[in-house]
């Protein structure tokens, strides 16, 4: 009864899909040094580098 349904535009879904695909390609070319620690350190590094991509 208390469910909230959020609308996500087609362009936003496409943007998310492209980002995920680019990350997968990047990881296939440059595999993380420590696959078990990627979630904690790798995700934070990507978040901080987003401003430098443009």
Secondary structure, DSSP 4 states (H G I P E B T S, - for coil): ---------HHHHHHHHHHHHHHHHHHHHS--S-GGGIIIIIHHHHHHHGGG--
